[in-house]
Amino acid sequence: MAVLPFFKAECQANGTVYMKTLIHLHQTHHTIADFKSIFETLTTVLEQDGLHLFPELYLSGYPLQDLVLQRPFIEAYQKWEIKIDKWAKNQKGQWKALLGGLQYDLEDDGIPRKIHNVILELSPGSGLKVLYAKRLLPNYDIFDEQKYFSAGKTNCFYEFNQEVFGLQICEDMWASSFHEIDPCQLMLQEAQEKKLKISAIINLSASPFEASKKAKRLDRARSISDMFQSPFIYVNRVGGEDEILFDGTSFVLNGRNIELELKSFQADHASFEIPQFQSSSASTVYEKKENTWEGLFSPRINSLTRPAVLRSWSDEECLEVLKALQFGLQEYAKKSGFKKFLIALSGGMDSALVLAITKLCLKDDQKVEAIYMPSIHSASLSTELCEEMCRRLQIPLSYFPIKFLHSTVKNAFTQNFSESFTGLTDENIQSRLRGTLLYTRSNQTGAMVINTSNKSELAVGYSTQYGDSVGALSLLGDLYKTEVYQLAEFINRHFNSPIPQEIIDRGPSAELRDNQLDQDSLPPYSILDTILEGVLSYRLGANELMELGLPEKDIRKVLELYSKSEYKRAQFCPILKVKAKSFGFGYRVPISKSYKYQLDF
């Protein structure tokens, strides 16, 4: 681990010249509860002198959910904690480590009385010691820490090599009107009372990814750095935990300047010496931010136009989202034991994008297969586009027409039931037949089925249960249809056009009846997606949506479809979360409810 040369500096105290403290950032990537791997990494990297920093809950992983309450997990965690403690007591050296872990207060029968999310000190000859308990416990969107943890009550100033550090854990830097206290203000007040000179603020994090979140982190860190007149050191974990992605992107900030930044979506490390604080005339003013609920949501709606529209992604944001989706897919596959992928290709935009994303991140020991299942309503152009796409990507394409299966099922139902086999019944059986065939093929090859539905469809129920909604994981479930097109066009510009332009240009259709188009039953996607973003991310009602210039008839239709399709979303597969508000892990809405209150305007 090389020392970055621009951090080298000498200090003088009482006539003695000494080198500034060496800090080691360890941006780690482990599976939750993989205690053996966590221990092996820890004991391997703790060799150099200096202060080693690891992410929040490094010793266990995050988020733990109910796992943190289960006795086998508690016993295993404590066993490995004891092993780490014993190992450190037998070590020598001038290093110390700060790492995230758990502190259990158990009843006699082993049931947790209290659990704290803590920073532990690990030092040679002394072992493990609890230093600090997280003070702010987030309890919104995907977070439910107040269900599991007890909040810490005190600040922590940590001394190492004649330096004083202020310690924080993740949310402690995100005080808002949602929280009753502000740890930064309380730490500053105590430091001033004790006349402490803070060498740096250290924040150990497990901060989930969302598009454009990096800028939010840096803005808040800059204000804290200015507030304390000291550098800000931030170390974040890496990992894909089902739907939730952790990107790492750890950094060292000195006033306004980014002195050091680690990679995104991969384990990384760096060593540096603490820089002298550099004030700036453009310094930010630290203030308690808006309500956390509001702070969750990026301003995605461009309200300057009429009607309002979603703000388009930049190329930088498209690349960020693409990397996140590829990382999430690989994490899910690896942790679930899959090396083969299966995608139902239709000749449409969604399945084409899923296939392109998968192929672009495929590893040497992995394979992807596309299967095309045309019906009597499938256009010949769809066949041609599926073949062209697979040719460009050099992916095997399997054909399985459903014409005769569809006819057989239709005849059987007509003979046994008096009800008509038309309309949605006839359309949905085609989708369900495809779902059945898809999973039959999955059973044959051991491939993981990747879902191809997008967020717009999920929101209004424009999918068939046990049909096109099937899959082990959803890549596009947090992307509106308009964003699907933006990402597809970005990929074509920068990755040698894997998606035929005709797929992007043709009108979207499920091809479940002759001449069917999505826009026959849905508002234009530019209108639909803006309404949905207003409802989901801004929690707007109908009146506020109309003030954005959105048509009343479309608002009424979308609100009704959105409310009536809750049961479908409740049975949907995991969705990779790449934006502030998504369906899935952080979305908790009753299935059984009246929706008419939304239409009373």
C-alpha positions as CSV (number, residue, x, y, z in Angstrom):
1,M,0.0,0.0,0.0
2,A,1.8,3.0,-1.3
3,V,1.9,6.3,0.6
4,L,0.6,9.1,-1.6
5,P,3.5,11.6,-2.0
6,F,1.4,14.7,-1.9
7,F,0.5,13.9,1.7
8,K,4.1,13.7,3.0
9,A,4.8,16.4,5.6
10,E,6.7,17.0,8.7
11,C,5.5,18.5,12.0
12,Q,7.5,20.0,14.9
13,A,6.4,19.9,18.5
14,N,8.6,20.7,21.5
15,G,11.6,20.8,19.2
16,T,10.9,17.2,18.0
17,V,10.4,16.6,14.3
18,Y,8.1,13.7,13.4
19,M,6.2,12.4,10.4
20,K,2.5,12.8,10.4
21,T,0.3,9.9,11.1
22,L,-0.1,7.3,8.4
23,I,-3.8,6.3,7.7
24,H,-4.8,3.2,5.8
25,L,-8.3,3.1,4.2
26,H,-9.7,-0.5,3.6
27,Q,-12.7,-0.4,1.3
28,T,-13.7,-4.0,1.8
29,H,-16.0,-6.4,0.0
30,H,-17.4,-9.3,1.9
31,T,-20.5,-11.5,2.1
32,I,-22.7,-10.9,5.1
33,A,-21.8,-13.3,8.0
34,D,-18.8,-14.7,6.1
35,F,-16.8,-14.5,9.3
36,K,-13.9,-16.6,8.2
37,S,-13.2,-14.4,5.1
38,I,-13.6,-11.2,7.3
39,F,-11.1,-12.6,9.8
40,E,-8.6,-13.6,7.1
41,T,-8.7,-10.2,5.4
42,L,-8.2,-8.5,8.7
43,T,-5.2,-10.5,9.8
44,T,-3.6,-10.2,6.4
45,V,-3.8,-6.4,6.0
46,L,-2.8,-5.4,9.5
47,E,0.9,-5.3,8.9
48,Q,2.0,-1.7,8.4
49,D,2.3,0.8,11.2
50,G,-0.4,3.4,11.4
51,L,-4.1,3.7,11.8
52,H,-6.2,1.2,9.8
53,L,-9.9,2.1,9.0
54,F,-12.6,-0.3,8.0
55,P,-16.3,0.2,7.2
56,E,-19.4,0.2,9.4
57,L,-20.3,-3.2,10.7
58,Y,-17.2,-4.7,9.0
59,L,-17.2,-7.7,11.3
60,S,-20.7,-8.8,10.3
61,G,-21.8,-7.1,7.1
62,Y,-24.8,-4.9,6.5
63,P,-27.8,-4.8,6.4
64,L,-28.4,-7.6,8.8
65,Q,-32.1,-7.3,9.4
66,D,-33.5,-10.1,11.6
67,L,-30.3,-12.1,11.2
68,V,-28.9,-9.9,14.0
69,L,-31.4,-11.4,16.4
70,Q,-30.9,-15.0,15.6
71,R,-29.1,-17.1,18.2
72,P,-26.8,-19.0,15.7
73,F,-25.7,-15.7,14.2
74,I,-25.0,-14.2,17.6
75,E,-23.0,-17.2,18.8
76,A,-21.0,-17.3,15.6
77,Y,-20.3,-13.5,15.7
78,Q,-19.1,-13.6,19.3
79,K,-17.0,-16.7,18.6
80,W,-15.1,-14.9,15.8
81,E,-14.9,-11.7,17.8
82,I,-13.1,-13.7,20.5
83,K,-10.8,-15.2,18.0
84,I,-9.9,-11.7,16.6
85,D,-9.3,-10.5,20.1
86,K,-7.0,-13.3,20.9
87,W,-5.1,-12.9,17.6
88,A,-4.5,-9.2,18.3
89,K,-3.3,-9.8,21.8
90,N,-0.5,-12.0,20.4
91,Q,0.6,-9.4,17.8
92,K,3.3,-6.7,17.9
93,G,3.6,-3.4,16.0
94,Q,2.8,0.2,16.0
95,W,-0.6,-0.1,14.3
96,K,-4.2,0.2,15.5
97,A,-7.4,-0.5,13.6
98,L,-10.9,1.1,13.9
99,L,-13.6,-1.2,12.5
100,G,-17.3,-1.5,12.7
101,G,-19.0,-4.2,14.7
102,L,-21.7,-5.2,17.1
103,Q,-22.0,-4.9,20.9
104,Y,-24.5,-7.3,22.4
105,D,-26.2,-7.0,25.8
106,L,-27.8,-10.4,26.3
107,E,-30.3,-11.8,28.7
108,D,-29.4,-14.9,30.6
109,D,-31.2,-17.0,28.0
110,G,-29.3,-15.4,25.1
111,I,-32.0,-13.1,23.9
112,P,-30.7,-9.6,23.1
113,R,-31.6,-6.9,25.6
114,K,-29.7,-4.2,23.6
115,I,-27.6,-4.2,20.5
116,H,-25.3,-1.3,19.5
117,N,-23.8,-0.5,16.2
118,V,-20.2,0.4,17.3
119,I,-16.7,1.3,16.3
120,L,-14.2,-1.1,17.9
121,E,-10.5,-0.5,18.4
122,L,-8.2,-3.4,17.6
123,S,-4.6,-3.1,18.8
124,P,-1.6,-5.4,19.2
125,G,-1.2,-6.7,22.7
126,S,-4.6,-5.3,23.8
127,G,-7.2,-6.9,21.5
128,L,-10.7,-5.4,20.9
129,K,-12.3,-2.5,22.8
130,V,-15.5,-0.7,22.1
131,L,-15.0,3.0,21.5
132,Y,-18.2,4.5,20.2
133,A,-21.9,3.6,19.5
134,K,-23.7,5.1,16.5
135,R,-25.9,8.0,17.6
136,L,-28.3,8.5,14.7
137,L,-30.3,5.4,13.7
138,P,-32.0,5.8,10.3
139,N,-35.5,4.6,10.1
140,Y,-36.8,5.5,6.6
141,D,-37.0,4.0,3.2
142,I,-34.7,0.9,3.2
143,F,-33.4,1.6,6.8
144,D,-35.0,0.1,9.9
145,E,-32.1,0.4,12.4
146,Q,-34.3,1.6,15.3
147,K,-35.9,-1.9,15.2
148,Y,-32.6,-3.5,16.0
149,F,-30.2,-1.1,17.5
150,S,-30.0,1.2,20.6
151,A,-28.6,4.6,20.0
152,G,-25.3,5.8,21.5
153,K,-25.3,8.7,23.9
154,T,-21.8,10.2,23.8
155,N,-19.3,11.7,21.4
156,C,-15.9,10.0,20.8
157,F,-12.6,11.7,20.4
158,Y,-9.9,9.2,19.6
159,E,-6.2,9.8,20.2
160,F,-3.5,8.2,18.1
161,N,0.1,9.3,17.6
162,Q,-0.5,12.7,19.1
163,E,-3.5,13.3,16.8
164,V,-7.1,13.6,17.9
165,F,-9.9,12.3,15.6
166,G,-13.6,12.7,15.9
167,L,-15.4,9.4,15.2
168,Q,-18.7,8.9,13.4
169,I,-20.7,6.1,11.9
170,C,-22.5,6.7,8.6
171,E,-25.8,8.4,9.5
172,D,-24.1,10.5,12.2
173,M,-23.1,12.9,9.4
174,W,-26.7,13.2,8.1
175,A,-28.4,15.0,10.8
176,S,-31.8,16.5,9.7
177,S,-35.1,17.5,11.2
178,F,-36.0,13.9,11.2
179,H,-33.5,13.4,14.1
180,E,-33.7,14.9,17.5
181,I,-29.9,15.5,17.8
182,D,-27.1,16.6,15.5
183,P,-23.9,14.6,16.4
184,C,-21.7,17.0,14.4
185,Q,-22.9,20.0,16.4
186,L,-22.6,18.1,19.7
187,M,-19.1,16.9,18.8
188,L,-18.0,20.5,17.9
189,Q,-19.5,21.9,21.1
190,E,-17.6,19.4,23.2
191,A,-14.3,19.9,21.3
192,Q,-14.6,23.7,21.8
193,E,-15.3,23.3,25.5
194,K,-12.3,21.0,25.9
195,K,-10.1,23.1,23.6
196,L,-9.4,20.1,21.4
197,K,-7.8,20.5,18.0
198,I,-9.4,17.9,15.7
199,S,-6.9,16.4,13.3
200,A,-9.6,14.8,11.2
201,I,-13.2,13.6,11.3
202,I,-13.4,9.8,10.6
203,N,-16.7,8.3,9.3
204,L,-17.1,4.6,9.0
205,S,-20.0,3.9,6.6
206,A,-22.2,1.3,5.0
207,S,-23.9,3.7,2.7
208,P,-26.1,2.3,-0.1
209,F,-25.7,3.4,-3.7
210,E,-28.1,5.6,-5.7
211,A,-27.5,7.5,-8.8
212,S,-25.9,10.9,-8.2
213,K,-25.4,10.2,-4.5
214,K,-21.7,10.8,-4.6
215,A,-22.3,14.6,-5.0
216,K,-24.6,14.6,-1.9
217,R,-21.9,12.8,0.2
218,L,-19.2,15.3,-0.9
219,D,-21.4,18.3,-0.3
220,R,-22.2,17.2,3.3
221,A,-18.6,16.2,3.9
222,R,-17.3,19.6,2.7
223,S,-19.6,21.4,5.1
224,I,-18.4,19.2,8.0
225,S,-14.8,19.6,7.1
226,D,-15.3,23.4,7.1
227,M,-17.2,23.2,10.3
228,F,-14.3,21.4,12.2
229,Q,-11.6,23.1,10.2
230,S,-10.1,19.6,9.6
231,P,-10.0,16.9,6.9
232,F,-12.9,14.5,6.5
233,I,-12.1,10.8,6.1
234,Y,-14.8,8.6,4.7
235,V,-14.6,4.8,4.3
236,N,-17.5,2.9,2.8
237,R,-18.2,-0.8,2.2
238,V,-18.7,-2.6,-1.2
239,G,-21.3,-5.2,-1.8
240,G,-24.5,-6.3,-3.4
241,E,-27.0,-7.5,-0.7
242,D,-30.0,-8.7,-2.7
243,E,-31.5,-5.5,-3.9
244,I,-29.2,-3.0,-2.1
245,L,-25.9,-2.0,-3.6
246,F,-22.9,-0.5,-1.7
247,D,-20.5,1.3,-4.0
248,G,-17.5,2.1,-1.8
249,T,-16.2,5.3,-3.4
250,S,-14.4,6.1,-0.2
251,F,-12.7,9.5,0.0
252,V,-10.5,11.9,1.9
253,L,-11.7,15.5,1.7
254,N,-9.8,18.6,2.8
255,G,-12.1,21.6,2.9
256,R,-13.3,21.8,-0.7
257,N,-10.6,19.6,-2.1
258,I,-10.9,15.9,-2.8
259,E,-7.4,14.6,-1.8
260,L,-8.1,10.9,-2.4
261,E,-10.9,8.8,-3.8
262,L,-11.2,5.0,-4.0
263,K,-12.8,3.0,-6.8
264,S,-16.5,2.4,-7.2
265,F,-18.0,-1.1,-6.9
266,Q,-14.8,-2.9,-6.0
267,A,-12.6,-3.5,-3.0
268,D,-9.8,-1.0,-2.8
269,H,-7.3,0.5,-0.4
270,A,-5.0,3.4,0.0
271,S,-2.5,4.8,2.5
272,F,-1.9,8.5,3.2
273,E,-0.6,10.9,5.8
274,I,-3.0,13.4,7.3
275,P,-2.9,16.6,5.4
276,Q,-2.9,20.1,7.0
277,F,-6.4,21.6,6.7
278,Q,-6.8,23.9,3.7
279,S,-9.5,26.5,4.2
280,S,-11.2,28.0,1.2
281,S,-12.9,31.3,0.5
282,A,-15.6,29.1,-1.1
283,S,-16.3,27.2,2.0
284,T,-19.7,25.8,2.7
285,V,-21.9,26.6,5.7
286,Y,-22.9,23.6,7.8
287,E,-26.6,23.7,8.7
288,K,-29.1,21.1,9.7
289,K,-30.5,19.8,6.4
290,E,-34.2,19.4,5.5
291,N,-36.3,16.6,6.7
292,T,-34.7,13.3,5.9
293,W,-37.7,12.1,3.9
294,E,-37.3,15.1,1.6
295,G,-33.5,14.7,1.4
296,L,-34.0,11.2,0.1
297,F,-35.3,12.3,-3.2
298,S,-33.2,13.8,-6.0
299,P,-35.0,16.5,-8.1
300,R,-35.8,14.3,-11.1
301,I,-38.8,16.3,-12.4
302,N,-38.1,19.3,-14.6
303,S,-40.9,21.5,-13.6
304,L,-39.9,24.4,-15.9
305,T,-41.6,22.7,-18.9
306,R,-45.3,22.3,-19.4
307,P,-46.2,19.6,-19.1
308,A,-43.4,18.7,-16.7
309,V,-41.0,15.9,-17.7
310,L,-38.3,13.8,-16.1
311,R,-34.9,15.3,-16.2
312,S,-32.7,13.3,-18.6
313,W,-29.6,11.5,-17.4
314,S,-26.1,12.7,-18.4
315,D,-23.6,10.3,-19.9
316,E,-21.9,10.2,-16.5
317,E,-25.1,9.2,-14.7
318,C,-25.9,6.6,-17.4
319,L,-22.4,5.0,-16.9
320,E,-22.9,5.1,-13.1
321,V,-26.3,3.3,-13.4
322,L,-24.9,0.8,-15.9
323,K,-22.0,-0.1,-13.6
324,A,-24.4,-0.4,-10.7
325,L,-26.7,-2.8,-12.6
326,Q,-23.8,-5.0,-13.8
327,F,-22.3,-5.1,-10.3
328,G,-25.7,-6.0,-8.7
329,L,-26.3,-8.8,-11.2
330,Q,-22.9,-10.3,-10.6
331,E,-23.2,-10.0,-6.9
332,Y,-26.6,-11.7,-6.9
333,A,-25.4,-14.5,-9.2
334,K,-22.3,-15.2,-7.3
335,K,-24.0,-15.3,-3.9
336,S,-26.8,-17.4,-5.3
337,G,-24.5,-19.8,-7.1
338,F,-25.4,-19.1,-10.7
339,K,-23.0,-19.0,-13.7
340,K,-25.6,-19.2,-16.4
341,F,-28.2,-16.7,-17.3
342,L,-31.5,-17.0,-19.3
343,I,-33.3,-14.1,-20.9
344,A,-36.6,-14.1,-22.8
345,L,-36.0,-12.0,-25.9
346,S,-39.0,-10.4,-27.6
347,G,-37.7,-8.0,-30.2
348,G,-38.6,-5.2,-27.8
349,M,-36.6,-2.6,-25.9
350,D,-36.6,-4.0,-22.4
351,S,-35.4,-7.5,-23.1
352,A,-32.8,-6.1,-25.5
353,L,-31.4,-3.8,-22.9
354,V,-31.3,-6.6,-20.3
355,L,-29.5,-8.9,-22.8
356,A,-26.9,-6.1,-23.6
357,I,-26.3,-5.3,-19.9
358,T,-25.8,-9.0,-19.1
359,K,-23.5,-9.7,-22.1
360,L,-21.3,-6.6,-21.3
361,C,-20.6,-7.8,-17.8
362,L,-20.2,-11.5,-18.5
363,K,-17.2,-13.2,-17.0
364,D,-15.1,-15.9,-18.7
365,D,-16.8,-18.8,-16.8
366,Q,-20.3,-17.5,-17.4
367,K,-22.8,-18.0,-20.2
368,V,-26.0,-16.3,-21.3
369,E,-28.7,-17.8,-23.5
370,A,-31.6,-15.9,-25.1
371,I,-34.9,-17.7,-25.9
372,Y,-37.4,-16.3,-28.3
373,M,-41.0,-17.6,-27.9
374,P,-43.2,-16.1,-30.7
375,S,-46.9,-16.3,-30.8
376,I,-49.4,-16.0,-33.7
377,H,-49.3,-12.2,-33.0
378,S,-45.5,-11.8,-33.1
379,A,-44.3,-9.7,-36.0
380,S,-41.7,-11.0,-38.4
381,L,-39.7,-7.9,-37.6
382,S,-39.4,-9.2,-34.0
383,T,-37.8,-12.4,-35.2
384,E,-35.4,-10.5,-37.4
385,L,-34.4,-8.2,-34.6
386,C,-33.9,-11.0,-32.0
387,E,-31.6,-12.7,-34.5
388,E,-29.7,-9.6,-35.3
389,M,-29.2,-8.7,-31.6
390,C,-27.8,-12.2,-30.8
391,R,-25.6,-12.1,-33.8
392,R,-24.1,-8.8,-32.7
393,L,-23.5,-10.1,-29.2
394,Q,-22.5,-13.6,-30.3
395,I,-25.2,-15.1,-28.0
396,P,-27.0,-18.4,-28.8
397,L,-30.7,-17.9,-29.6
398,S,-33.1,-20.7,-28.9
399,Y,-36.6,-20.7,-30.6
400,F,-39.7,-22.1,-28.9
401,P,-42.9,-20.9,-30.7
402,I,-46.0,-21.1,-28.5
403,K,-48.6,-21.1,-31.3
404,F,-49.6,-24.8,-30.8
405,L,-49.4,-24.7,-27.0
406,H,-51.6,-21.6,-27.1
407,S,-54.1,-23.3,-29.3
408,T,-54.1,-26.5,-27.2
409,V,-54.8,-24.7,-24.0
410,K,-57.5,-22.5,-25.6
411,N,-59.3,-25.5,-27.0
412,A,-59.1,-27.4,-23.7
413,F,-60.6,-24.5,-21.8
414,T,-63.3,-24.0,-24.4
415,Q,-64.3,-27.6,-24.1
416,N,-64.4,-27.6,-20.3
417,F,-65.7,-24.1,-19.4
418,S,-68.5,-22.1,-20.8
419,E,-66.9,-18.7,-20.3
420,S,-65.3,-17.0,-23.3
421,F,-61.6,-17.4,-23.9
422,T,-60.9,-14.0,-25.2
423,G,-59.5,-10.6,-24.2
424,L,-57.2,-10.6,-21.2
425,T,-57.7,-14.4,-20.7
426,D,-56.3,-15.0,-24.2
427,E,-53.5,-12.4,-23.8
428,N,-52.3,-13.5,-20.4
429,I,-52.2,-17.2,-21.2
430,Q,-49.6,-16.5,-23.8
431,S,-47.4,-14.7,-21.3
432,R,-47.9,-17.5,-18.7
433,L,-47.0,-20.1,-21.3
434,R,-43.7,-18.2,-21.9
435,G,-43.1,-18.1,-18.2
436,T,-43.6,-21.8,-17.9
437,L,-41.3,-22.6,-20.8
438,L,-38.7,-20.1,-19.5
439,Y,-38.4,-21.9,-16.2
440,T,-38.5,-25.3,-17.8
441,R,-35.4,-24.3,-19.7
442,S,-33.9,-22.9,-16.5
443,N,-34.4,-26.2,-14.8
444,Q,-32.7,-28.0,-17.7
445,T,-29.6,-25.8,-17.8
446,G,-29.4,-24.5,-14.3
447,A,-29.6,-20.9,-15.6
448,M,-30.8,-17.9,-13.6
449,V,-33.8,-16.2,-15.2
450,I,-33.4,-12.4,-15.4
451,N,-36.6,-10.5,-15.4
452,T,-37.2,-7.8,-18.1
453,S,-40.0,-5.6,-16.7
454,N,-39.4,-1.9,-16.1
455,K,-40.5,0.4,-13.3
456,S,-43.3,2.0,-15.4
457,E,-44.9,-1.4,-16.0
458,L,-44.6,-2.4,-12.4
459,A,-46.2,0.8,-11.3
460,V,-49.3,0.4,-13.3
461,G,-49.6,-3.4,-13.3
462,Y,-48.8,-3.7,-17.0
463,S,-47.5,-7.2,-16.7
464,T,-48.9,-10.7,-16.2
465,Q,-48.4,-12.5,-12.9
466,Y,-46.4,-15.8,-13.5
467,G,-45.8,-14.6,-17.0
468,D,-43.5,-11.7,-18.0
469,S,-43.2,-10.9,-14.3
470,V,-41.2,-14.0,-13.6
471,G,-37.5,-14.0,-12.8
472,A,-34.9,-14.4,-10.1
473,L,-33.8,-10.7,-10.3
474,S,-35.1,-7.5,-11.9
475,L,-32.4,-5.4,-13.7
476,L,-34.8,-2.7,-14.9
477,G,-37.4,-2.6,-12.1
478,D,-36.0,0.8,-10.9
479,L,-35.8,2.3,-14.4
480,Y,-38.8,4.1,-16.0
481,K,-39.4,3.3,-19.6
482,T,-38.0,6.7,-20.7
483,E,-34.8,5.9,-18.7
484,V,-34.6,2.5,-20.4
485,Y,-34.4,4.2,-23.7
486,Q,-31.8,6.7,-22.4
487,L,-29.6,3.9,-21.1
488,A,-30.0,1.9,-24.3
489,E,-28.9,4.8,-26.4
490,F,-25.9,5.4,-24.1
491,I,-24.8,1.8,-24.5
492,N,-25.1,2.0,-28.2
493,R,-23.0,5.2,-28.3
494,H,-20.2,3.8,-26.1
495,F,-20.2,0.0,-26.6
496,N,-20.3,-0.5,-30.3
497,S,-24.1,-0.5,-30.9
498,P,-25.1,-4.0,-29.5
499,I,-28.8,-3.0,-29.7
500,P,-30.2,-2.7,-33.3
501,Q,-31.5,0.8,-33.8
502,E,-34.9,-0.6,-35.1
503,I,-35.5,-1.9,-31.6
504,I,-35.1,1.6,-30.1
505,D,-37.2,3.2,-32.8
506,R,-40.2,0.8,-33.0
507,G,-43.2,1.4,-30.8
508,P,-43.3,-0.7,-27.6
509,S,-45.7,-3.6,-27.7
510,A,-46.4,-6.8,-25.7
511,E,-47.6,-8.4,-29.0
512,L,-50.4,-10.3,-27.3
513,R,-52.9,-9.3,-29.9
514,D,-52.8,-8.0,-33.4
515,N,-51.4,-4.5,-33.9
516,Q,-51.1,-3.9,-30.1
517,L,-49.1,-1.0,-28.8
518,D,-48.5,0.0,-25.2
519,Q,-49.8,3.5,-25.8
520,D,-53.3,2.0,-26.7
521,S,-53.9,1.4,-23.0
522,L,-51.3,3.7,-21.3
523,P,-50.5,7.5,-21.5
524,P,-47.4,8.3,-23.5
525,Y,-44.4,7.3,-21.4
526,S,-43.1,10.9,-21.1
527,I,-46.4,11.7,-19.3
528,L,-46.7,8.4,-17.5
529,D,-43.2,8.4,-16.0
530,T,-43.5,12.0,-14.8
531,I,-46.8,11.2,-13.0
532,L,-45.2,8.1,-11.4
533,E,-42.1,10.0,-10.3
534,G,-44.4,12.6,-8.7
535,V,-46.3,10.0,-6.9
536,L,-43.4,7.8,-5.8
537,S,-40.6,10.2,-5.1
538,Y,-42.4,13.4,-4.3
539,R,-45.6,11.9,-2.9
540,L,-47.7,14.3,-4.9
541,G,-51.4,14.2,-5.1
542,A,-53.6,14.8,-8.1
543,N,-53.9,18.5,-7.6
544,E,-50.1,19.0,-7.4
545,L,-49.7,16.9,-10.5
546,M,-52.1,19.0,-12.5
547,E,-50.2,22.1,-11.4
548,L,-47.2,20.6,-13.3
549,G,-49.3,20.7,-16.4
550,L,-50.1,17.0,-16.5
551,P,-53.5,16.0,-18.0
552,E,-56.2,15.2,-15.5
553,K,-57.5,12.2,-17.5
554,D,-54.0,10.7,-17.5
555,I,-53.6,11.4,-13.8
556,R,-56.8,9.7,-12.9
557,K,-56.0,6.7,-15.0
558,V,-52.5,6.3,-13.7
559,L,-53.5,6.7,-10.0
560,E,-56.2,4.0,-10.4
561,L,-53.9,1.6,-12.2
562,Y,-51.1,2.2,-9.6
563,S,-53.3,1.5,-6.6
564,K,-55.0,-1.5,-8.1
565,S,-51.7,-3.3,-9.0
566,E,-50.3,-3.4,-5.5
567,Y,-50.8,-7.1,-5.3
568,K,-48.7,-7.7,-8.3
569,R,-45.7,-5.7,-6.9
570,A,-46.0,-7.6,-3.6
571,Q,-45.2,-10.9,-5.5
572,F,-42.5,-9.5,-7.8
573,C,-38.9,-10.6,-7.7
574,P,-36.0,-8.6,-6.1
575,I,-35.3,-5.3,-7.8
576,L,-31.8,-3.8,-8.0
577,K,-32.1,-0.4,-6.4
578,V,-30.3,2.4,-8.2
579,K,-32.4,5.4,-7.3
580,A,-33.5,7.1,-4.2
581,K,-37.0,5.6,-4.2
582,S,-37.7,2.2,-5.7
583,F,-40.2,-0.6,-5.4
584,G,-39.0,-3.4,-3.3
585,F,-37.0,-3.3,0.0
586,G,-37.8,0.2,1.0
587,Y,-41.4,0.3,-0.4
588,R,-44.0,-0.7,2.2
589,V,-47.6,-0.1,1.2
590,P,-50.7,-2.1,2.3
591,I,-52.0,-4.4,-0.5
592,S,-55.6,-4.2,0.7
593,K,-56.8,-0.6,0.8
594,S,-59.2,1.8,-0.8
595,Y,-57.7,3.8,-3.6
596,K,-60.6,6.2,-4.2
597,Y,-59.3,8.9,-1.8
598,Q,-56.7,9.7,-4.5
599,L,-59.3,10.4,-7.1
600,D,-61.4,12.7,-5.0
601,F,-60.3,16.0,-6.5
